[in-house]
Amino acid sequence: MKSFHDDPEVDELFRAVLDQDLTEIQVRRLEKLLLSNPKVREDYLRLTEIDHFLHQCYHGEEVVAVVHPQDQKSKSTRAFWLVWASACVVAVSVLGALFFREADSNALQDPLQKGRIVATLTRNADAFWNQDSDIRALPDGSKWRVGDWIQLERGTALLTLENDVECTITGKVIFQVTEDLNCFVTEGIGTFDVPKKSTGFTVRTPDGAFEDLGTSFGVVVSGQGQSEVHVLQGAVNARVEGTESENQMKLTAGQAAKVDRTNETLAVTEFRPETFSKPLAFLAGVQRLPRNFTFWSQPMTSVAPLVELERLESMWLSKERIGVVLTQELLITSTYGNEDTPLEAQEIRLPAGTRLSSYLLHFSHATVPSEPRDVSGSIRFSSPVVALIRSSDELMKTDSIFCFKQTKRDLDDFMATRRGSDESNDYVRVSQADRREVKFELLTAASPSLDQVRILVVEEQREDSLNGQSEKSP
Amino acid sequence: MSLLTSAQDSLYRYVLTLVAGQHHRAKDLLQETNLVVWRKASEFRWGTDFDAWARRIANFCVLSDQRDKQRSPIAFGEELIHTLAAEHDKHAQEVESRRSLLEDCLVKLPRAQRAIIRLRYVDGLSVAEIAKNQGKSPNTTSAFLYRIRLALLHCVGRKAV
């Protein structure tokens, strides 16, 4: 059986179709033959059907892909999908078994896992995933293939895509990486840091498409599929999905837009970077923030919380200047227990050249009168904490070192907002075990409690400098 | 949404025929079609043929894609797309039966042929990659694959009679 059709040219063209190797000249020739000859058309349809049947092992997963998250929220629908997905797996398994009945032991591979790898879990914080209908943690280095649905249930995770786009997601997120290495997000919050070589990377949502023009940006898709884009750096071209070019909008850093699905238009909306607090904090080395904390990824323009921060929550963590390098060895002695009865002390030597990052932790807002309130929680960093600076004097002395150089210090407000007393039972301390967690419990405002603390952290690439730490008894 | 899900298979096959068998384009277009169907779901009239309605949307998506020549140089013209779309329904009958017959036919393939089909369709290797794997020329490999497909096609045709 060497020939299918009387005309060898038709066979050659069909082969090119099935091999995915059709040239532009061939497609024009095939088009002409298909239009002029009904028999060629019929053969073409039969052959593409066979090709489709054979491809179905892989394509089965994309059928699952059309599930909209709204539907997934319905318990009954979820049950339907589970049954449906199970049926697909069974069907695929049966087909696979038929394929390889006599084959060797490694022949029965899961056809659903056969696309190319396009996303890798780089790191995560308390991330749990919906994986094969099971909610579980996945190790860093886990991989997803083209068309896989990546479903984060909770926590935060950084994924690196094949084109080096860094995608940080938090909370409940459902998305996939498509064949062309773009993303399709159906629900959730994510930020996308796009390297120059991948300019043009596009995040599509049920109602919008946001194309990178050299940038980092955040996307929010509600459970109803309504989307917003917030440009953190650079620029983004936003458009309503499935419409013509007049519905496009170019956005630059500090701008945001949302899709009006009713009118199929884009509308400018308030830029709210705090929406992306958790992804941005994660990228800045903060693995976990308390629920009611905001992360401010840009350095403060004032050490006192002035106008720019009034709209923020009263409790926040801000990254200060990074990359402060020690010019000489630094010896730090940490005492645990309490000052009267120290239980244990740690002595840490940081060699010259160690790089430190600085964060400012803020518990209240001096310009907004509020009742005193108890706050407690913990912040986890991805690298060890070197020191906490928590008295007014120490804060002021170190401002000149760690503050961003454009940061102003408004001396009129300074003392009022920089109480450094911890006379009460308030505490802010570093976890003893791995020194990556700052725990606090205190009374804010209206009481002589701490309201700002500077946290110094070893920059991740130099954290091994702590390996030489030694312990001694009190 | 369940209607859309159950229509996926036939929609994909439909789109595949309109885009000269290019699977990657068919997948993209199916995704686009799904998005449009999802957005326009409120316009669907219950009681009418959902598959036909979804195919019209798919047809629109394919045509829209086709008009963008820069994006898809390997594309059929509008006239052929309309012609193929009209003939598709005739071939859509008894699909499940043919699929089942194909499974029977696959079992009957010689081991070497099943192995190469597996490399192409399960492992997703290109013809050039299979050729390298097998130590043969791409042209020989392509011809071998084509003969296997024809064997399967004829087997299904014989059993269907």
Interface residues (C-beta under 8 A of the other chain):
Chain A: M1 K2 F4 D11 F14 R15 V17 L18 D19 Q20 D21 L22 T23 E24 V27 L30 E31 L34 L35 R41 E42 Y44 L45 R46 L47 T48 E49 I50 D51 H52 F53 L54 H55 Q56 C57 Y58 H59 E62 V63 V64 A65 V66 V67 H68 D71 T77 F80 W84 V94 L95 G96 L98 F99 F100 R101 E102 A103 A107 Q109 P111 K114 G115 R116 G147 T178 E179 D180 F184 R204 P206 D207 G225 E241 G242 R261
Chain B: M1 S2 L4 T5 Q8 D9 Y12 R13 L16 T17 A20 G21 Q22 H23 H24 K27 D28 L30 Q31 E32 N34 L35 V36 W38 R39 P73 I74 A75 F76 G77 E79 L80 T83 L84 E87 H88 H91 V95 R98 R99 L102 E103 D104 L106 V107 R111 R114 A115 I117 R118 R120 Y121 V122 D123 G124 S126 V127 S142 A143 L145 Y146 R147 R149 L150 A151 L152 L153 H154 V156 G157
